[in-house]
């Protein structure tokens, strides 16, 4: 089973989508990647969903990528004697390390690291930014604040600290356990939350040890400031607009999203746009016009994948929302706004694999000039296929590999359809047989032009050094 569109759909699994039948239906409706949200669900539940995905993948002979999303450090206030209080604009309110229950004047914030990093004039945001506090005085165990935007504050509400870089690792103790669990389980992509600096990524990659590709979530101002360095050490990027829209003024999010998408594409790495894409469909059977435009603009910008969160994990219409997203993508890709008409042609001169890069760039041009129906890549690591994808060619990319892990990993990458293949002993045989497979499965027909990328000799790994244009017979 193949999804004949180029932008991929990531669907989050949860209580509304945890059974074999529903997950299978979601994949058949258009989900290419399933997200396991480690913020919710026990290891037993995560293991069961992972097992179901792999069984469906085998039953349908259809590669599926699994993305595990780590929770990251969660900063929360303590509890209140009355369960909640209402903070009035202009009033004073203190956060401190005192474990006693809070009242209208103070509450515990059990994170000493926050107080050590504060500055006078810094903002503290509570409950997704609904409550805004301005730090007027602070010490090692307290922060006296002025209420800038008031409202109801209740037990265990989350706290964001956008104005300072916190001396916290991106991986909490829970994350460390979850990381090892999902890597042993076998996931294809692992998303890191709370990334502030490139060292957050390199430390996680050392623990992952090549068992999964790493996506860094851009959701904090520090990640924007250090974006180029974070991108360099990451395998992919996610624009996590939920937390990002709390940590920075929401009007800045669209420009930041476009900036991030373009620079990730220039680096030849996958980019995912996430959060609240079809949020209203959590409760309603149809999307708003604004949501449709949001998804469409992410497609036009050149995102590899667009992600559904609560819409599929806890929503009332998980299948309908995937189908809606599929229809939006297909319509935009068939329009004059197809990203292939405005591709990035930048070649990274300092790229250590410049030959592969150059061949991919020219293959994209040739495919467009000749109206080729397919670009076929032979790959083991996935490098040439991801690089080919980054140029956003007009033709579909058909990747053939004998590496099952890479086959699944490529399910998140723009324009790629993956096939398991482990027969060719010569380059000519490989090219002939891969074309025959695509013709047999009706992706190609007699007379279609094809651009083949391969290595010569055929068993040479890590080097794409040959491009051939041929016709289906």
C-alpha positions, 0 to 999 in steps of 0.5 A: 500500500502506497500513499501517492503524495509527497508531504508525509503525515505524522499521527500521534497515538493515544486512547482514541487510537490504540487498537489494531483496527484503528491504527491500521485504518489510520495508516490506510487513510494516510498516516505515514508515521506514528508518534509515540508521545512519551508524556502520556502512557505507560511503557506497557502501553507504548510497547503494545502500540509499537507491536501493533504498528510493526504487525500492520507494517508486515501485514500490508507490506508497507513501511511505517516510521515510528517517532518516539517523542520524549517529554523533556523537563516539566516545570510545574508549580506545587499545590494550593490549599484551596486547589486554585487561586485567582491572581489579579493584575498588578498584585504581587505573587511569590514563587519559592521553594517552600513546600507548604501549600500555596495561597493567593500570595505565593506557591512552591516552585520546586525547581531550584535551577530556575531561581539560580538563572533568573534576572530582574525583568524576566518573565515567568509564564504559567498555564501556557502563558495565560498568567504572566509574572514579571520578576522584580526581586529574586534570591536562591530560593524565591522570586517576588513577582508582579502579576502582568496578566492575571487569571486562575492558577491551580495545582501543578500548572506548567511554568515557562521561562522564556527570557533566560537559558535554564541550567537544565539538561534536555533529558530528565531522569524520566527521559533517560529511562524512556530513551533507553526503553524506546531504543531497545524497543526499536524506533526510527526517529527520536524527538528531543524536547527542551533543546536549548543548545547543541550540546543537548543534542550531542549528549542525547545522540551519544546515549542513542548510539545510532539506534534512532535518528534524532529530531530536535524540537524548536520550542524555546527562544534559546533554540532559535538563538542557537539554531544553526549549531543545533541544526548541524548536529541534528538529523532533523528538526521539528517546529513545535509551535505549541510551546514555541507560541508560549515562549515567544510572542505568537505573532513571531511564530509564522516567520520563525516557522518559515525561517526554520523550514527553509534553513533545514531544507538548505541543510538537506535534512527533514523538517516537521511542522507540528501542533494544532494543525487541525485542532478544531477537529479534536471535537468537530468533524470539519476543519476551520478555513484557517486550519486548512490554510495553515496545513496548506502553507506548511506544504507550500513552504516545503515541509517534509511532514505535518503532524497531528497530536491531540486530533488523533490521540484523544480526538473524536474523529481520528480517521476523518482528520487524517483524511482531511489532511491527506486531501489538503496535501494532495490538492496543494501538491496538484496546484501551481503552488507545488514546492517543486516549482520553487526548489532550493538549488543551493549546493553545500560546497563544504559538504564532505559528500559533494559528489552525491550532492551535485549528482542529486541537484542535477538529477532534479534538473534533468527530471524536470527537463525531461518530465521523468516520472521517477527518480530511483535511488539505491541506498543503504544509509539513506543519505542520497535519498534524503539529499535527493528529497531536499531538492524537492524534485517534480518526480517521485523518489523511489528508494530501494534498500536492503536496510529495514531500518532505513526503509522505515526511517525514509517514511518521514521524508518528503517525496520518498516511497521505499522498497526492500531490495537485496538482489542486484549484483551489478549496477546494470542488473540493479537498475533493470530490476528496480524499474521492473518492480515499479512497472509491476506495481503500476507506479510506472508504465511503458515509455516512462522516463526514469532517472537512476542514481546508484553507485558503481560498482553496485556494492559500493556503500557511501558513494553515489557516483552514477546517474543514468536516464532510461526508459521503461520498456 
